[in-house]
Amino acid sequence: MSARLTLPAAVPGARILGVGSYQPEKILTNDDLAKRVDTNDQWIRERVGIVERRVAAEDELLVDMAAEAGRSAVKDAGLTPADVDTVIVATCTMRYPIPNAAAQTAEKIGVSAPGAFDLNAACAGFSYGMGAGADLIRAGSARTVLVIGAEKLTDWLDWDDRSTCIIFADGAGAAVLGPAPDAESVGVGPVAWGSAGDLSSMIEIREHNQALAQEGQSVFRWATTKIAPVALRAVELSGLTPADIDVLIPHQANLRIVESVAKRLRAKGAREDMVVADDIIHSGNTSSASIPLALDHMRADGRVRSGDVALLVGFGAGLSYAAQVVVCP
């Protein structure tokens, strides 16, 4: 008779225990950029909604930012690094992929021997990471998962290309996930995700100059038509309706895209008083870091309260997209 395998006891689901974020000190304004490329403050505000963004120092590594955000989230959760058993870093901008960011970040934080892996879904990476982390907990493979979105996009910019250098920035955000004690306490809903690989060349690192390039107008048209249905699907999977959503936190790609997604959700029943993230104004587009950065900033400003139901929606290169409903810690 063959040996019989057993599985860990499953839990009802996961919940967010704490969040944190980190941004570099250097602020780069629109006027600063206008000194280098043919642009101006009004042009940038009207097209993407950005006023300023943060830029990491030359010797400030992506894993340094990830570790700062991770430490903050662990502290916010009332835990210590010893309580964390799994670290996921969502990123698409590691300069050198080996060793991975998650293992380096865990070591910097002081997490001992965790499961550690990177996840690259570009700007949808944090939502992918939240889905993976929540499922690990629900299946019994992990108990406390630190999910970090971290990017140093300025390592990959052509500073003479005004179509990209005005948009992207650096930073990191994180969330700690733990098991929900019962079905009534589940705080991370199912993830609705997918990709449009036939459109992947819209955002890419082009080999000839190793600089990030994107087809801005094409991405804008795709995002303003395709992302709201993904968000609505996540709401449906969570067993809620658009009217149940207190806070909308889309990836901070472009303020006009954010406003378009919010408008489409309201047309489907979301409340007029639904709070909508606009962190891009002062943080720029930080890819996988943008959703947790916005969540942490909005909570600090009092725009998000404990118990609020938030809809997270990530989308970007790949073209990958993902959304889930969460309960704010």
Solvent accessible surface area in square Angstrom, and as a share of the most:
residue,aa,sasa,rsa
1,M,239,1.07
2,S,98,0.63
3,A,97,0.75
4,R,212,0.77
5,L,163,0.81
6,T,117,0.68
7,L,162,0.81
8,P,77,0.48
9,A,91,0.70
10,A,78,0.61
11,V,41,0.24
12,P,67,0.42
13,G,4,0.04
14,A,1,0.01
15,R,95,0.35
16,I,10,0.05
17,L,48,0.24
18,G,0,0.00
19,V,1,0.01
20,G,0,0.00
21,S,24,0.16
22,Y,54,0.20
23,Q,33,0.15
24,P,1,0.01
25,E,159,0.71
26,K,118,0.50
27,I,75,0.38
28,L,23,0.12
29,T,47,0.27
30,N,1,0.00
31,D,89,0.46
32,D,52,0.27
33,L,7,0.03
34,A,37,0.29
35,K,171,0.72
36,R,146,0.53
37,V,16,0.09
38,D,120,0.62
39,T,15,0.09
40,N,77,0.40
41,D,42,0.22
42,Q,119,0.53
43,W,59,0.21
44,I,0,0.00
45,R,118,0.43
46,E,98,0.44
47,R,93,0.34
48,V,11,0.06
49,G,9,0.08
50,I,0,0.00
51,V,33,0.19
52,E,38,0.17
53,R,1,0.00
54,R,59,0.22
55,V,17,0.10
56,A,9,0.07
57,A,54,0.42
58,E,162,0.73
59,D,119,0.62
60,E,33,0.15
61,L,96,0.48
62,L,10,0.05
63,V,5,0.03
64,D,42,0.22
65,M,0,0.00
66,A,0,0.00
67,A,1,0.01
68,E,76,0.34
69,A,0,0.00
70,G,0,0.00
71,R,97,0.35
72,S,45,0.29
73,A,0,0.00
74,V,4,0.02
75,K,167,0.71
76,D,62,0.32
77,A,20,0.16
78,G,68,0.65
79,L,51,0.25
80,T,76,0.44
81,P,43,0.27
82,A,93,0.72
83,D,64,0.33
84,V,6,0.04
85,D,54,0.28
86,T,12,0.07
87,V,0,0.00
88,I,0,0.00
89,V,0,0.00
90,A,0,0.00
91,T,9,0.05
92,C,49,0.29
93,T,5,0.03
94,M,36,0.16
95,R,103,0.37
96,Y,161,0.61
97,P,99,0.62
98,I,151,0.77
99,P,83,0.52
100,N,45,0.23
101,A,0,0.00
102,A,0,0.00
103,A,46,0.36
104,Q,52,0.23
105,T,0,0.00
106,A,2,0.01
107,E,129,0.58
108,K,79,0.33
109,I,14,0.07
110,G,47,0.46
111,V,8,0.04
112,S,95,0.62
113,A,103,0.80
114,P,29,0.18
115,G,41,0.39
116,A,29,0.23
117,F,78,0.33
118,D,49,0.25
119,L,30,0.15
120,N,111,0.57
121,A,9,0.07
122,A,6,0.04
123,C,15,0.09
124,A,0,0.00
125,G,0,0.00
126,F,2,0.01
127,S,0,0.00
128,Y,40,0.15
129,G,0,0.00
130,M,1,0.00
131,G,4,0.03
132,A,27,0.21
133,G,0,0.00
134,A,10,0.07
135,D,61,0.31
136,L,51,0.25
137,I,2,0.01
138,R,118,0.43
139,A,55,0.43
140,G,24,0.23
141,S,79,0.51
142,A,13,0.10
143,R,156,0.57
144,T,12,0.07
145,V,0,0.00
146,L,0,0.00
147,V,0,0.00
148,I,0,0.00
149,G,0,0.00
150,A,0,0.00
151,E,0,0.00
152,K,10,0.04
153,L,5,0.03
154,T,17,0.10
155,D,47,0.24
156,W,34,0.12
157,L,18,0.09
158,D,53,0.27
159,W,62,0.22
160,D,96,0.50
161,D,42,0.22
162,R,94,0.34
163,S,55,0.36
164,T,0,0.00
165,C,1,0.00
166,I,4,0.02
167,I,14,0.07
168,F,9,0.04
169,A,0,0.00
170,D,0,0.00
171,G,0,0.00
172,A,0,0.00
173,G,0,0.00
174,A,0,0.00
175,A,1,0.00
176,V,0,0.00
177,L,0,0.00
178,G,0,0.00
179,P,24,0.15
180,A,3,0.02
181,P,91,0.57
182,D,65,0.34
183,A,74,0.57
184,E,165,0.74
185,S,39,0.25
186,V,53,0.30
187,G,4,0.04
188,V,10,0.06
189,G,15,0.15
190,P,69,0.43
191,V,26,0.15
192,A,9,0.07
193,W,123,0.43
194,G,20,0.20
195,S,69,0.45
196,A,20,0.16
197,G,48,0.47
198,D,128,0.66
199,L,54,0.27
200,S,47,0.30
201,S,62,0.40
202,M,26,0.12
203,I,19,0.10
204,E,61,0.27
205,I,71,0.36
206,R,86,0.31
207,E,152,0.68
208,H,153,0.68
209,N,77,0.40
210,Q,91,0.41
211,A,10,0.08
212,L,18,0.09
213,A,15,0.12
214,Q,38,0.17
215,E,75,0.34
216,G,38,0.37
217,Q,117,0.52
218,S,24,0.16
219,V,17,0.09
220,F,45,0.19
221,R,141,0.52
222,W,20,0.07
223,A,0,0.00
224,T,15,0.09
225,T,64,0.37
226,K,113,0.48
227,I,0,0.00
228,A,4,0.03
229,P,72,0.45
230,V,20,0.11
231,A,0,0.00
232,L,42,0.21
233,R,114,0.42
234,A,0,0.00
235,V,3,0.02
236,E,111,0.50
237,L,62,0.31
238,S,32,0.21
239,G,67,0.65
240,L,63,0.31
241,T,73,0.43
242,P,27,0.17
243,A,47,0.37
244,D,59,0.31
245,I,3,0.01
246,D,35,0.18
247,V,0,0.00
248,L,0,0.00
249,I,0,0.00
250,P,0,0.00
251,H,2,0.01
252,Q,2,0.01
253,A,16,0.13
254,N,17,0.09
255,L,33,0.17
256,R,98,0.36
257,I,5,0.03
258,V,1,0.01
259,E,98,0.44
260,S,26,0.17
261,V,1,0.00
262,A,3,0.02
263,K,151,0.64
264,R,104,0.38
265,L,3,0.02
266,R,67,0.24
267,A,85,0.66
268,K,135,0.57
269,G,40,0.38
270,A,8,0.06
271,R,82,0.30
272,E,140,0.63
273,D,102,0.53
274,M,5,0.02
275,V,45,0.26
276,V,27,0.16
277,A,0,0.00
278,D,50,0.26
279,D,22,0.11
280,I,0,0.00
281,I,41,0.21
282,H,102,0.45
283,S,5,0.03
284,G,1,0.01
285,N,8,0.04
286,T,0,0.00
287,S,2,0.01
288,S,1,0.01
289,A,0,0.00
290,S,2,0.01
291,I,2,0.01
292,P,1,0.00
293,L,1,0.00
294,A,0,0.00
295,L,2,0.01
296,D,23,0.12
297,H,48,0.21
298,M,5,0.02
299,R,62,0.23
300,A,89,0.69
301,D,106,0.55
302,G,52,0.50
303,R,93,0.34
304,V,3,0.02
305,R,171,0.62
306,S,90,0.58
307,G,45,0.44
308,D,14,0.07
309,V,29,0.16
310,A,0,0.00
311,L,1,0.01
312,L,0,0.00
313,V,0,0.00
314,G,0,0.00
315,F,3,0.01
316,G,4,0.04
317,A,27,0.21
318,G,29,0.28
319,L,0,0.00
320,S,15,0.09
321,Y,49,0.19
322,A,0,0.00
323,A,0,0.00
324,Q,0,0.00
325,V,7,0.04
326,V,1,0.00
327,V,59,0.34
328,C,3,0.02
329,P,35,0.22
